[in-house]
Amino acid sequence: MGNSADIISDVGWVEVTKPNLQFISIVKKNQLKFARGFAIAHNHSMKASQDTFSGYQVPESVKSLLMQAVDNWENTAIADEYMNQALAEAEAYPDILVAAYRYFYYKGNNPMALQMAEKILATVKRAENLPDDWEKLKPILTIRRQEPQIRRYLNAYAATGFILAKMGEVQQAKAVTEKIQEIDPESEFGASIVLDILTR
């Protein structure tokens, strides 16, 4: 992506291309700036405004750290420091995990992006008391998939499939995308696109 990025939104995520099984996610609709503000402007002059993270349910000190990560985007070492500080202070907050997932994804740090997506899954699973067994989980996700917490779970689960594909873990990526497709035949979460590419 070089120094610019299209940003994953909370809904209608993904259009996928396949150069050597390296998957690049692009916003399909409802574009949002990364973490409602994390994006690299094409003119390299992105700055965070005071209301960039106004909707985030995190302490003000954490919002300040996120803004510093935005403002230092082009200096990855410094931006990483601010993001890691934000995580250290507020990892229990779902919004910070989403922000961190997007941050690491667009920094090309796939292992960390995967870790954040998995933490989102664990957070929602715990909050909603979701079962481990897929056959029990599947009808719950299907019935409740329009609920914000369940949508967050599905987006995070789909994200693990995209990242695994980028990392060359094709069989694991297929297993994830096949499950998502079972409850998302219209591919709102983009899994069928990835699965089609993986099975060609």
C-alpha positions as CSV (number, residue, x, y, z in Angstrom):
1,M,0.0,0.0,0.0
2,G,3.0,2.3,0.3
3,N,2.1,5.5,2.1
4,S,-1.6,5.4,1.6
5,A,-4.4,3.2,2.8
6,D,-8.1,2.6,2.3
7,I,-9.6,1.9,5.6
8,I,-11.7,-1.0,7.0
9,S,-15.1,0.0,8.2
10,D,-17.3,-1.8,10.7
11,V,-19.7,-3.0,8.0
12,G,-19.5,-3.9,4.4
13,W,-15.8,-4.5,4.6
14,V,-14.0,-6.1,1.9
15,E,-13.1,-6.4,-1.7
16,V,-10.1,-8.8,-2.1
17,T,-7.5,-9.2,-4.8
18,K,-4.9,-12.0,-4.9
19,P,-1.3,-11.3,-5.9
20,N,0.6,-14.4,-4.8
21,L,-1.9,-15.1,-2.0
22,Q,-1.2,-11.7,-0.5
23,F,-4.6,-10.3,0.4
24,I,-5.4,-6.6,0.5
25,S,-8.6,-5.5,2.2
26,I,-10.3,-2.4,0.7
27,V,-13.4,-0.7,2.0
28,K,-16.4,-1.6,-0.1
29,K,-18.9,0.7,1.4
30,N,-19.4,3.0,4.4
31,Q,-15.8,4.1,4.4
32,L,-14.5,5.3,7.7
33,K,-11.1,6.6,8.5
34,F,-9.1,4.2,10.5
35,A,-10.4,4.2,14.1
36,R,-12.6,7.1,12.8
37,G,-9.3,9.0,12.1
38,F,-6.5,6.5,11.5
39,A,-5.6,6.9,7.9
40,I,-2.7,8.1,5.9
41,A,-3.6,11.0,3.7
42,H,-2.4,10.8,0.1
43,N,-0.6,14.2,0.7
44,H,1.1,12.7,3.9
45,S,-0.4,15.4,6.1
46,M,-2.9,13.6,8.2
47,K,-3.5,15.0,11.7
48,A,-6.1,14.0,14.3
49,S,-8.7,16.5,15.3
50,Q,-10.1,16.8,18.8
51,D,-13.3,14.9,17.9
52,T,-11.6,12.1,16.0
53,F,-12.2,9.7,18.9
54,S,-15.1,11.4,20.5
55,G,-17.3,8.3,20.1
56,Y,-14.8,6.0,21.7
57,Q,-15.7,4.6,25.1
58,V,-12.2,5.0,26.5
59,P,-10.5,7.4,29.0
60,E,-9.5,10.8,27.7
61,S,-5.8,9.9,28.3
62,V,-6.1,7.0,26.0
63,K,-7.8,9.1,23.3
64,S,-4.8,11.4,23.5
65,L,-2.4,8.5,23.0
66,L,-4.4,7.4,19.9
67,M,-4.2,11.0,18.5
68,Q,-0.5,10.9,19.0
69,A,-0.3,7.6,17.1
70,V,-2.2,9.3,14.3
71,D,0.0,12.4,14.2
72,N,3.1,10.2,14.2
73,W,1.8,7.7,11.6
74,E,4.8,8.0,9.3
75,N,7.3,7.3,12.1
76,T,6.3,3.8,12.9
77,A,8.5,3.4,15.9
78,I,7.0,6.4,17.6
79,A,3.4,5.6,16.5
80,D,3.9,2.0,17.8
81,E,4.9,3.4,21.2
82,Y,1.8,5.4,21.5
83,M,-0.4,2.6,20.4
84,N,1.2,0.2,22.8
85,Q,0.8,2.7,25.6
86,A,-2.9,3.0,24.7
87,L,-3.3,-0.8,24.8
88,A,-1.5,-1.0,28.1
89,E,-3.9,1.5,29.7
90,A,-7.1,0.4,28.1
91,E,-6.9,-3.1,26.6
92,A,-10.2,-4.1,28.3
93,Y,-12.1,-1.6,26.2
94,P,-13.4,-3.0,22.9
95,D,-12.9,0.3,21.1
96,I,-9.2,0.3,21.8
97,L,-8.9,-3.3,20.4
98,V,-10.7,-2.3,17.2
99,A,-8.4,0.7,16.9
100,A,-5.3,-1.4,17.5
101,Y,-6.5,-4.1,15.0
102,R,-6.8,-1.4,12.3
103,Y,-3.6,0.2,13.2
104,F,-1.5,-2.9,13.0
105,Y,-3.3,-4.2,9.9
106,Y,-2.5,-1.0,8.0
107,K,1.1,-1.0,9.4
108,G,1.5,-4.4,7.8
109,N,2.1,-6.0,11.2
110,N,-0.1,-9.1,10.5
111,P,0.8,-11.1,13.6
112,M,-0.2,-8.2,15.8
113,A,-3.4,-7.5,13.8
114,L,-4.3,-11.2,14.2
115,Q,-3.7,-11.0,17.9
116,M,-6.0,-7.9,18.2
117,A,-8.7,-9.6,16.2
118,E,-8.5,-12.7,18.4
119,K,-8.7,-10.5,21.5
120,I,-11.9,-8.8,20.1
121,L,-13.4,-12.3,19.6
122,A,-12.5,-13.3,23.2
123,T,-13.9,-10.0,24.6
124,V,-17.2,-10.4,22.8
125,K,-17.4,-14.1,23.6
126,R,-17.0,-13.4,27.3
127,A,-19.4,-10.5,27.3
128,E,-22.1,-12.4,25.4
129,N,-21.4,-15.8,27.0
130,L,-21.0,-17.4,23.6
131,P,-20.3,-21.1,23.3
132,D,-17.1,-22.7,22.0
133,D,-18.8,-25.3,19.8
134,W,-19.4,-24.0,16.3
135,E,-22.7,-25.9,15.9
136,K,-24.1,-24.2,19.0
137,L,-22.6,-20.9,18.1
138,K,-23.7,-20.8,14.5
139,P,-27.5,-20.3,15.1
140,I,-26.8,-17.7,17.8
141,L,-24.7,-15.6,15.3
142,T,-27.2,-16.1,12.6
143,I,-30.2,-14.9,14.6
144,R,-28.4,-12.1,16.3
145,R,-26.0,-10.9,13.5
146,Q,-27.5,-7.4,13.3
147,E,-26.7,-6.8,17.0
148,P,-23.7,-4.5,17.4
149,Q,-21.7,-6.9,19.6
150,I,-22.3,-9.8,17.3
151,R,-21.4,-7.8,14.2
152,R,-18.2,-6.9,16.0
153,Y,-17.6,-10.6,16.6
154,L,-18.3,-11.5,13.0
155,N,-16.1,-8.7,11.6
156,A,-13.3,-9.8,13.9
157,Y,-13.7,-13.4,12.9
158,A,-13.7,-12.5,9.2
159,A,-10.6,-10.4,9.8
160,T,-8.8,-13.4,11.2
161,G,-9.5,-15.2,7.9
162,F,-8.2,-12.3,5.8
163,I,-5.0,-12.0,7.9
164,L,-4.4,-15.7,7.9
165,A,-4.7,-15.6,4.1
166,K,-2.2,-12.7,3.9
167,M,0.2,-14.7,6.1
168,G,-0.1,-17.7,3.7
169,E,-2.0,-19.9,6.2
170,V,-4.4,-21.0,3.5
171,Q,-6.1,-24.0,5.2
172,Q,-6.8,-22.0,8.4
173,A,-8.1,-19.1,6.3
174,K,-10.4,-21.4,4.4
175,A,-11.8,-22.9,7.6
176,V,-12.6,-19.5,8.9
177,T,-14.2,-18.2,5.7
178,E,-16.2,-21.3,5.2
179,K,-17.8,-20.8,8.7
180,I,-18.5,-17.2,8.0
181,Q,-20.1,-18.0,4.7
182,E,-22.5,-20.4,6.4
183,I,-24.2,-17.6,8.2
184,D,-23.4,-14.8,5.7
185,P,-24.5,-16.0,2.2
186,E,-24.8,-12.5,0.9
187,S,-21.1,-11.9,1.8
188,E,-21.7,-8.8,3.9
189,F,-18.5,-9.6,5.8
190,G,-16.6,-10.5,2.6
191,A,-15.8,-14.1,3.4
192,S,-17.2,-15.6,0.2
193,I,-14.9,-13.4,-1.8
194,V,-11.9,-14.7,0.1
195,L,-13.1,-18.3,-0.1
196,D,-13.7,-18.0,-3.8
197,I,-10.1,-16.9,-4.3
198,L,-8.7,-19.5,-1.9
199,T,-10.5,-22.4,-3.7
200,R,-9.6,-21.4,-7.3
